[in-house]
Amino acid sequence: MCVSKKVVDSVGARRFASQGILDGFEIRSTIWKVFELMRSQEETRLEEMAAEKAQYQALMAQKEVESQRKLAEEQRNIIHQQAQAKAQNARYQDELARKRMQTEHEAQRRQNVELVRMQEEASIRKEQARRATEDQIQAQLRQTEKERAEIERETIRVKALAEAEARAHEAKLTEEHNKRMLLERMNGEKEKWLAAINTTFSHIEGGFRMLLTDRGKLIMAVGGVTALAAGVYTTREGAKVMWGYVNRLLGQPSLIRESSIAKFPWSGVALKFAKKITSSTVASTEGGTSFNNIILHPSLHRRIEQLARATENTKSHEAPFRNMLFYGPPGTGKTMVAKEMARKSGLDYAMMTGGDVAPLGSEAVTKIHQIFDWAKKSRKGLLLFIDEADAFLCERNSQHMSEAQRSALNALLFRTGDQSRDIVLVLATNRPGDLDAAITDRIDEVLEFPLPREEERFKLLKLYLKRYISKDNIDDDNDNRFPIWRSLYKKEQQKIFVKDVGDDVILEAARKTEGFSGREIAKLMASVQAAVYGREDCVLDSQLFMEIVDYKVAEHHQRLKLAGEGGSSH
């Protein structure tokens, strides 16, 4: 742009110079103006060059700043990458350290497991060696006892042989003497018996001759013998008929297996008198509603106490009783609760089982009516407990039900059609679904008796430990009612010493006995008692206790397995 300006300026100058020839006067002023113009243009050009230089310097400075910024950015990136590399390296080192520690811990754990296994194997080998030594000692003792018995038997045999030879020699010496004495005695006995026989037959012959010759005496003799035979037969049959009538009116029905009522009204008078004399110091507990000796689920326990109080109040207000159904696995306390409920509510109780009805056949209906007629004679009211009720109260549409069983069921339905003020009917069954619909319709209260939980098993184990082992709470009614006579006729039992069997051991046994019923726990403690009596010192320690528990637990599982196999085979 500056070069073009210079060309224009020079052209203009020449133009002005040529014109100056024409106009010489104005040349000087024009030249001056040209010079001024050129000077101003030069200054403008210099200013433009300075501006361009400044712009160039600013651009170079900006490029320098940008270069410095990029360099600083690159340095920051390098530092960031170095920091990331260091962090990644640190994480890698930490991961390696953790893996190394984990490997060391796993190796240590395997080493500990191997050490425990070796210790267990060593203890097992030691126990096996001890048992082998004990077995060897026992075998040697048995062999010694066997040899001693053989020697004693040989000695006895030789002694008996010598005595037999001596007796044979003595018998041989006295044989002829004894033979002569025997012959003389036999001859004397023979003559005596012959004389007695002859005398007897002579009297018989005389009597028959007299009867045959005298017609009146013959008729009297025949009539007397006939009257005697008729009297004996009439007395025997009449006594049977009279006893059956009295038994039907006053006696206990044959289907009743157990009852708080005496078999005959007069048979309990002496017993009650003896109870009043011998147990005058024992306070009566009837009328209470505590079931302290029965271990049940807390909710079931409260429900039974409520029913006992309700039954007692129902009787006092002369309102109709409510029938009940107890169902649950065997051995869960259904029978015990029924007895205690009857006692606490002030009622008499009677127990029968459904399995006794089927064998009666056509007589079952009569027996059922006899039970209800007999129950109405109780002045207190009667709790009739029917165990295994499903045995004859099953569904009437069942193909396996006989006509006699169906008639017995109908008889029971007839007697329980209306609510009673005399009888509380309590049914117990393991299979409530098999009961006839009409029977379940007559039930007012249904109670399930489940298997005891760990808490109930713990209490049951402690209860039966006291009953069978510690003897602190022996449930013996006869001993409690007759404390005076007990010391006279009952032999004192050997005392059992309990060693290190605390609550922790009993709690462990309660955990192991999952699925046990109350009856099975009672049998378990009876087995513990038998095992203790099998020891010379009669000491129960935790080792023996847990051995019996483990054995009974294995036996329980084996029974369940056999029951399952039997059910699957059918």
C-alpha positions in Angstrom: 0.0 0.0 0.0 2.9 2.4 0.7 4.5 1.7 -2.7 1.3 2.6 -4.6 1.1 5.8 -2.6 4.7 6.7 -3.6 4.0 6.1 -7.3 0.9 8.4 -7.1 2.8 11.0 -5.3 5.7 11.1 -7.9 3.2 11.2 -10.7 1.5 14.1 -9.1 4.8 15.9 -8.6 5.8 15.6 -12.2 2.3 16.9 -13.2 2.8 19.9 -10.9 6.2 20.5 -12.3 5.0 20.6 -15.9 2.2 22.9 -14.9 4.8 25.1 -13.1 6.3 26.0 -16.5 2.9 27.4 -17.4 2.3 29.0 -14.1 5.7 29.8 -12.6 4.2 31.9 -10.0 2.5 29.3 -8.1 5.3 26.7 -8.3 6.8 27.6 -5.0 3.6 27.3 -3.1 2.7 24.2 -4.9 6.0 22.6 -4.2 5.6 23.6 -0.6 2.3 22.0 -0.4 3.6 19.0 -2.1 6.4 18.7 0.3 4.0 19.2 3.2 1.8 16.6 1.7 4.7 14.2 1.2 5.9 14.9 4.8 2.4 14.3 6.1 2.1 11.1 4.0 5.5 10.0 5.2 4.5 10.6 8.8 1.3 8.7 8.2 3.3 5.9 6.7 5.6 5.9 9.6 2.7 5.8 12.0 1.1 3.0 10.0 4.5 1.1 10.1 4.7 1.8 13.9 1.1 0.5 14.3 1.9 -2.5 12.2 5.0 -3.1 14.3 3.1 -2.7 17.5 0.4 -5.0 16.1 3.1 -7.5 15.1 4.7 -7.2 18.6 1.3 -7.7 20.2 0.7 -10.7 18.0 4.1 -12.1 18.9 3.4 -11.5 22.6 0.1 -13.2 22.3 1.8 -16.2 20.6 4.3 -16.2 23.4 1.6 -16.2 26.0 -0.3 -18.9 24.2 3.0 -20.9 23.9 3.6 -20.4 27.7 -0.1 -21.5 28.4 0.3 -24.6 26.3 3.6 -25.4 28.0 2.0 -25.0 31.4 -1.0 -27.1 30.4 1.3 -29.8 29.1 3.2 -29.7 32.4 0.0 -29.9 34.4 -1.1 -32.9 32.3 2.3 -34.6 32.8 2.0 -34.0 36.6 -1.6 -35.3 36.6 -0.5 -38.4 34.6 2.4 -38.9 37.0 0.0 -38.6 40.0 -2.4 -41.1 38.4 0.4 -43.5 37.7 1.6 -43.2 41.3 -2.0 -43.8 42.6 -2.5 -46.8 40.3 0.8 -48.1 41.4 -0.2 -47.6 45.1 -3.5 -49.4 44.5 -1.7 -52.2 42.8 0.7 -52.5 45.7 -2.2 -52.4 48.2 -4.1 -55.1 46.2 -0.9 -57.2 46.1 -0.5 -56.8 49.9 -4.2 -57.7 50.6 -3.9 -60.8 48.3 -0.7 -61.7 50.1 -2.4 -61.3 53.5 -5.4 -63.3 52.3 -3.2 -66.1 51.1 -1.3 -66.1 54.4 -4.6 -66.2 56.3 -5.9 -69.0 54.2 -2.7 -70.9 54.6 -2.9 -70.3 58.4 -6.6 -71.4 58.4 -5.7 -74.6 56.5 -2.9 -75.2 58.9 -5.2 -74.7 61.9 -7.8 -77.0 60.4 -5.1 -79.6 59.7 -3.8 -79.2 63.2 -7.3 -79.6 64.7 -7.9 -82.7 62.5 -4.6 -84.2 63.6 -5.5 -83.4 67.2 -9.0 -85.0 66.8 -7.4 -88.1 65.1 -4.9 -88.3 67.9 -7.6 -88.1 70.5 -9.7 -90.7 68.5 -6.7 -93.0 68.3 -6.0 -92.4 72.0 -9.7 -93.2 72.8 -9.6 -96.3 70.6 -6.4 -97.4 72.3 -8.0 -96.9 75.7 -11.1 -98.8 74.6 -9.0 -101.5 73.1 -7.0 -101.8 76.4 -10.2 -101.8 78.4 -11.7 -104.5 76.0 -8.5 -106.5 76.4 -8.7 -106.2 80.2 -12.3 -107.1 80.2 -11.6 -110.1 77.9 -8.9 -111.2 80.2 -11.2 -110.8 83.2 -13.9 -112.7 81.4 -11.4 -115.4 80.5 -10.2 -115.6 84.1 -13.8 -115.8 85.3 -14.5 -118.5 82.8 -11.5 -120.5 83.8 -12.5 -120.1 87.5 -16.0 -121.2 86.7 -14.7 -124.2 84.8 -12.5 -125.1 87.8 -15.4 -124.7 90.2 -17.7 -126.8 87.9 -15.0 -129.5 87.7 -14.6 -129.4 91.5 -18.3 -129.6 92.0 -18.5 -132.4 89.4 -15.8 -134.5 91.1 -17.3 -133.8 94.5 -20.8 -134.8 93.3 -19.3 -137.9 91.6 -17.6 -138.9 94.8 -20.8 -138.3 96.8 -22.8 -140.3 94.3 -20.4 -143.2 94.5 -20.6 -143.1 98.3 -24.4 -142.9 98.2 -24.5 -145.7 95.6 -22.3 -147.9 97.8 -24.4 -147.1 100.9 -27.6 -147.8 98.9 -26.2 -151.0 97.7 -25.5 -152.1 101.2 -29.0 -151.2 102.5 -30.9 -152.2 99.4 -31.9 -155.6 100.6 -32.8 -154.2 104.0 -35.0 -151.6 102.5 -36.5 -154.1 100.1 -37.6 -156.3 103.0 -39.0 -153.3 104.9 -40.9 -152.2 101.8 -42.4 -155.6 101.2 -43.6 -155.7 104.8 -45.0 -152.2 104.7 -46.7 -152.9 101.3 -48.3 -156.1 102.7 -49.6 -154.2 105.7 -51.0 -151.4 103.6 -52.6 -153.9 101.2 -54.4 -155.7 104.0 -55.6 -152.4 105.5 -56.9 -151.1 102.1 -58.6 -154.4 101.3 -60.4 -154.3 104.7 -61.5 -150.7 104.1 -62.7 -151.5 100.6 -64.6 -154.5 101.8 -66.2 -152.5 104.6 -67.2 -149.7 102.2 -68.7 -151.9 99.6 -70.6 -153.8 102.4 -72.1 -150.6 103.6 -73.0 -149.5 100.0 -74.5 -152.9 99.3 -76.6 -152.7 102.5 -77.8 -149.2 101.6 -78.8 -150.2 98.0 -80.5 -153.3 99.3 -82.4 -151.2 101.8 -83.5 -148.7 99.1 -84.5 -151.4 96.7 -86.5 -153.2 99.2 -88.2 -150.0 100.7 -90.0 -148.0 97.9 -90.7 -144.9 100.1 -87.0 -144.5 101.0 -86.0 -144.9 97.3 -88.4 -142.1 96.3 -87.2 -139.8 99.1 -83.5 -140.4 98.1 -84.2 -139.7 94.4 -86.2 -136.6 95.3 -83.5 -135.3 97.7 -80.7 -135.7 95.1 -82.8 -134.0 92.4 -83.7 -131.1 94.8 -80.1 -130.7 95.8 -79.0 -130.5 92.1 -81.8 -128.0 91.3 -80.9 -125.8 94.3 -77.2 -125.7 93.4 -78.0 -124.8 89.7 -80.7 -122.2 90.7 -78.4 -120.5 93.3 -75.5 -120.3 90.9 -77.5 -118.9 88.0 -79.6 -116.6 90.2 -76.3 -115.1 91.7 -75.0 -114.4 88.2 -78.2 -112.7 87.2 -78.4 -110.7 90.4 -74.7 -109.7 90.2 -75.2 -108.5 86.6 -78.3 -106.5 87.5 -76.5 -104.9 90.5 -73.4 -104.2 88.3 -75.5 -102.6 85.6 -77.3 -100.4 88.2 -74.5 -99.4 90.5 -71.2 -100.6 89.0 -68.8 -98.9 86.6 -69.3 -99.6 82.9 -66.8 -102.0 81.4 -65.7 -99.5 78.8 -64.4 -97.1 81.5 -60.7 -97.7 81.9 -60.0 -95.2 84.6 -62.2 -93.0 86.7 -62.1 -90.8 89.8 -65.4 -92.5 90.9 -65.2 -95.7 92.9 -66.3 -98.9 91.0 -69.2 -99.3 93.4 -70.7 -96.6 95.7 -69.7 -98.4 98.9 -66.2 -99.4 97.8 -64.7 -96.0 98.4 -65.9 -95.4 101.9 -63.0 -97.1 103.7 -60.5 -95.6 101.3 -61.9 -92.1 101.9 -61.7 -92.6 105.6 -58.1 -93.7 105.4 -57.2 -90.7 103.3 -58.7 -88.4 105.8 -56.7 -89.9 108.6 -53.3 -90.3 106.9 -53.3 -87.1 104.9 -54.8 -84.7 107.3 -51.8 -82.5 107.0 -52.0 -82.2 103.3 -54.0 -79.2 102.1 -56.7 -79.8 99.5 -55.9 -78.3 96.1 -59.2 -78.8 94.4 -60.8 -75.8 93.0 -57.6 -74.1 91.9 -56.8 -73.3 88.3 -53.0 -73.6 88.3 -51.4 -76.3 86.1 -47.9 -76.0 87.5 -47.1 -79.7 86.9 -48.0 -79.5 83.2 -45.6 -77.9 80.7 -47.3 -76.5 77.7 -47.1 -73.6 75.2 -47.9 -70.3 77.2 -50.9 -69.5 75.0 -52.3 -73.0 75.3 -51.6 -73.0 79.0 -53.6 -69.8 79.5 -56.4 -71.1 77.3 -56.7 -74.3 79.4 -56.8 -72.3 82.6 -59.6 -70.2 81.2 -61.5 -73.3 80.2 -61.1 -74.8 83.6 -62.4 -71.7 85.3 -65.2 -71.4 82.8 -66.2 -75.1 83.5 -66.1 -74.5 87.2 -68.3 -71.4 86.9 -70.6 -73.1 84.5 -71.2 -75.9 87.0 -71.8 -73.4 89.9 -74.3 -71.5 87.7 -75.9 -74.7 86.5 -75.4 -73.8 82.9 -74.8 -76.3 80.0 -71.3 -77.6 79.7 -69.2 -77.1 76.6 -67.7 -80.1 74.7 -64.0 -80.0 73.7 -61.7 -81.6 71.1 -58.0 -82.1 71.9 -55.8 -82.9 68.9 -52.1 -83.2 68.3 -49.3 -85.7 68.2 -49.1 -88.6 70.7 -47.6 -87.8 74.1 -48.3 -84.1 74.1 -50.3 -84.1 77.4 -53.9 -84.4 76.2 -54.9 -87.0 78.8 -53.0 -85.3 81.6 -54.7 -82.0 80.8 -58.2 -83.6 80.8 -57.6 -85.1 84.2 -56.2 -81.9 85.7 -59.1 -79.9 84.1 -61.6 -82.2 85.7 -59.9 -81.9 89.1 -59.5 -78.2 89.0 -63.1 -77.6 87.9 -64.4 -79.9 90.7 -65.7 -82.6 88.3 -65.4 -86.4 88.4 -63.6 -87.8 85.4 -63.8 -91.1 83.4 -61.6 -92.3 80.6 -62.3 -94.7 77.8 -60.6 -95.4 74.5 -62.2 -95.6 71.1 -60.3 -98.8 70.3 -62.4 -100.7 72.9 -65.7 -100.1 71.1 -65.1 -102.0 67.8 -64.5 -105.4 69.4 -67.9 -105.2 71.2 -69.8 -105.6 68.0 -73.5 -105.3 68.5 -73.1 -104.8 72.2 -71.4 -101.4 71.6 -74.7 -99.5 71.5 -75.7 -100.9 74.9 -72.3 -100.1 76.4 -72.5 -96.5 75.1 -75.9 -95.9 76.7 -74.7 -97.5 79.9 -71.8 -95.0 80.1 -74.1 -92.0 79.7 -76.6 -93.4 82.2 -73.8 -94.1 84.7 -72.3 -90.6 84.1 -75.6 -88.9 85.0 -75.4 -90.4 88.5 -72.4 -88.2 89.4 -73.5 -85.4 91.7 -70.4 -83.3 90.8 -70.8 -83.7 87.1 -68.5 -85.9 84.9 -65.8 -85.1 82.4 -65.9 -88.0 79.9 -62.5 -88.3 78.1 -62.5 -90.5 75.0 -59.0 -91.2 73.8 -58.4 -92.2 70.2 -61.8 -91.0 69.3 -61.2 -91.4 65.6 -61.2 -95.2 66.1 -65.0 -95.4 66.2 -66.1 -91.8 65.5 -64.7 -91.6 62.0 -66.7 -90.6 58.9 -69.9 -92.7 58.5 -69.3 -92.9 54.7 -66.1 -94.8 55.2 -66.0 -98.2 53.6 -64.1 -99.7 56.5 -66.7 -98.9 59.0 -68.9 -101.8 60.1 -72.6 -101.6 60.9 -71.9 -102.1 64.6 -69.5 -99.1 64.6 -72.0 -97.0 62.7 -74.7 -97.9 65.3 -72.3 -97.0 68.2 -71.6 -93.6 66.5 -75.3 -93.0 66.1 -75.9 -93.8 69.8 -73.2 -91.3 70.8 -74.7 -88.7 68.5 -78.1 -89.3 70.1 -76.8 -88.9 73.6 -74.9 -85.7 72.7 -77.5 -84.1 70.6 -78.4 -81.5 73.2 -76.1 -79.5 75.5 -75.7 -81.3 78.8 -75.6 -80.0 82.4 -74.1 -83.3 83.7 -71.4 -84.4 81.2 -68.4 -82.6 79.6 -67.4 -84.6 76.5 -63.7 -84.3 75.7 -62.4 -86.1 72.6 -58.7 -86.7 71.9 -57.3 -87.7 68.5 -54.2 -87.6 66.4 -56.2 -87.2 63.2 -59.1 -84.7 63.6 -59.8 -84.8 59.9 -61.1 -88.4 60.2 -63.9 -87.5 62.6 -67.5 -87.5 61.4 -69.0 -84.1 60.6 -71.8 -84.6 63.1 -69.2 -85.1 65.8 -67.3 -82.0 65.0 -70.6 -80.1 65.0 -71.1 -81.0 68.6 -67.7 -79.6 69.6 -67.6 -76.1 71.2 -63.8 -75.8 71.9 -61.0 -77.1 69.8 -57.4 -77.1 71.2 -54.3 -78.1 69.4 -51.5 -79.7 71.4 -48.3 -79.1 69.4 -44.9 -80.7 70.1 -43.0 -78.7 72.8 -40.6 -76.0 71.7 -37.1 -75.6 73.0 -38.3 -73.6 76.0 -40.9 -76.2 76.9 -38.4 -79.0 76.4 -36.0 -77.3 78.7 -38.7 -77.1 81.5 -39.8 -80.7 80.9 -36.2 -81.9 81.2 -35.7 -80.1 84.4 -39.1 -81.3 85.7 -38.3 -85.0 84.9 -34.7 -84.6 86.1 -36.1 -83.7 89.5 -38.7 -86.4 89.4 -36.5 -89.3 88.3 -33.1 -88.3 89.4 -33.1 -85.7 92.2 -36.3 -87.2 93.8 -37.3 -83.7 94.9 -40.7 -83.8 93.2 -41.8 -87.4 92.9 -45.3 -87.6 91.5 -46.5 -90.5 93.6 -50.1 -90.0 94.9 -49.9 -93.0 97.2 -46.8 -91.7 98.9 -48.2 -88.3 99.3 -51.5 -89.5 100.6 -50.1 -92.2 103.0 -46.9 -90.7 104.4 -47.2 -92.7 107.6 -47.4 -96.1 106.0 -44.8 -95.4 103.3 -41.8 -95.7 105.7 -43.1 -99.1 106.9 -43.5 -101.0 103.7 -41.5 -99.1 101.0 -37.8 -99.9 100.7 -35.5 -96.9 100.7 -34.1 -96.2 97.2 -30.4 -95.6 96.6 -29.7 -91.9 96.3 -28.4 -90.6 92.9 -25.7 -88.0 93.0 -25.8 -85.4 90.2 -22.5 -84.0 89.1 -22.0 -81.0 86.7 -25.4 -81.3 85.1 -26.4 -77.6 85.0 -28.8 -75.5 83.0 -26.3 -75.2 80.1 -26.2 -79.0 79.7 -30.0 -79.3 80.0 -30.3 -76.4 77.4 -28.0 -78.3 75.0 -30.1 -81.4 75.5 -33.3 -79.3 74.8 -31.8 -78.2 71.6 -30.9 -81.7 70.5 -34.3 -83.1 71.3 -36.2 -81.1 68.7 -39.3 -83.0 67.7 -39.6 -84.9 71.0 -43.0 -85.1 72.7 -43.5 -84.8 76.4 -43.8 -88.6 76.8 -40.5 -89.2 74.9 -38.7 -86.7 77.2 -40.1 -88.6 80.2 -38.9 -91.9 78.7 -35.5 -90.3 78.0 -35.1 -89.3 81.7 -36.2 -92.8 82.7 -33.4 -94.2 80.5 -31.0 -91.8 82.2 -32.2 -93.1 85.6 -31.7 -96.7 84.4 -28.2 -95.9 83.1 -27.3 -94.3 86.5 -28.6 -97.3 88.4 -26.3 -99.5 86.1 -23.3 -97.8 87.6 -21.7 -98.8 90.9 -21.4 -95.3 92.2 -24.8 -94.1 91.1 -23.4 -90.8 89.9 -24.9 -88.8 87.0 -22.4 -86.6 85.2 -22.8 -84.5 82.1 -21.0 -87.0 79.9 -23.3 -89.9 80.7 -26.3 -87.6 80.5 -25.4 -86.4 76.9 -24.6 -90.0 75.9 -28.1 -91.1 76.7 -29.5 -88.0 75.1 -27.6 -88.6 71.8 -28.6 -92.3 71.9 -32.3 -91.4 72.3 -32.1 -88.7 69.6 -30.7 -91.3 67.2 -33.4 -93.7 68.2 -36.0 -91.1 67.6 -34.8 -90.3 64.1 -34.6 -94.1 63.4 -38.3 -94.5 64.5 -39.2 -91.6 62.2 -37.3 -93.2 59.3 -39.0 -96.5 59.9 -42.4 -94.8 60.1 -41.8 -93.0 56.9 -40.7 -96.2 55.1 -43.8 -98.0 56.5 -46.1 -95.2 55.2 -44.4 -95.1 51.8 -44.7 -98.9 51.4 -48.4 -98.7 52.1 
